[in-house]
Amino acid sequence: MKANQKPSPENYLKDIRRKTRRIFTAEQKILIVMEALRAETSIAELCRRKHPQKKW
């Protein structure tokens, strides 16, 4: 892409999604599932802990 060209809206959105998507390793996924199966905490609490919202 040339320096004076703007990216298309579709490409711009794809770049945003690519940069903000969280990636969990297989080990992290297994730990989350095991914790959910133990039922020590509610699913809602588990989600709040594992997926904190960003503060802007």
N, C-alpha and C positions, 0 to 999 in steps of 0.2 A: 504494500500500500504506500502511496506517495505521501510525503510529509504534509502537503496542503489538503489532502482529502480527509473527510470525516468518515468514521466507520458507520456502516448502516445500523439502523435501530436494532435489527435482529442480532447482528454480531455484538453490539454493545450489551444487549441483555444477556446473551450467552456468556460473555466475559464476566458479567456481574454474578451470574449463577455459578459459574465455575470457581470464582474466588470466594464465594460465601458458603458453599456447600461443605458441611462437615464430613470428614471421612473417618470411619472407625476401623481399626484393625480387627482381624478375626478374633484375637485374644480379648479385645475390649467388648466385642459383641457377645462372646461367650460369657464373660463376667457379668454383663448386664442381664442376660437371660437367666443365668444361675441365681443372681440376686432376686430377680422377679419370681422365680420358682420357689425360692425359700420362703417367700411371703412374709418376710420380717417387716416390710413396709408396704404401703399401698402402691399400686401402679402409678397413681398420680404423683405421689411423693418421689418415687423413683425417677419419673420423667422430669420433675422439677430439678432434681439433683444432677441428673446426667445431661440435661439439655437446658442450661441456664440461658435466659434471654439476655441479649446484649443491652447494655444501658447506653443510650446515645447522649 
